[in-house]
Amino acid sequence: MISYAPGPQSGGRAAAPGRLALVQAFLNTFWDLDPDPARRGRDVLAEPGGLAEWLRGRGLIGPGATVSGADHARAVTVRDGLRALLAGHGDGDERVDALRGAARGLGAGVAIAGSGTVEPIPASADVAGALGLVLALIHEAQAAGVWGRMKLCAGHDCGWAFYDHSRNQASRWCSVRVCGSREKARAYRARSRG
């Protein structure tokens, strides 16, 4: 069974709603907020084993499934390309161009839920199936008009993917108390020096 649990959130923000939380968690694998200090702050996908562990923990691959070096490279390319898109980059950005290449051949299936709702599922129980599901969930969020609420924190050296629940969708930081305060202090110091 697939886990759409969002994982830890920066600054106490509410996670992305529903299945979009899986996409948010994938985008944030670059910086682990694990409560275990030995794991905190590392790139979850730094190695193929980390990708395999993350996918298994979410029920996206089976316990015996392996992750090759090519699978790992593809997953990191998809994640980094999606993060570049959220940062407002597009045509001409090498990460977005690489994302287009990595997305070729990825697909998702559909299932009919008990309520009669059609929902995306992985087309296969491997890395390609998991990545296809991530892209299908983004398409679902775009069709629902909520993808624009997924943002990257504008804080210097942050970049945490967060879901903007605010009415006017004007949030810029994952945490106003942390990243927002730092950016305001940085801007104040720059004005004071000028």
Disulfide bonds with the S-S distance in Angstrom:
none
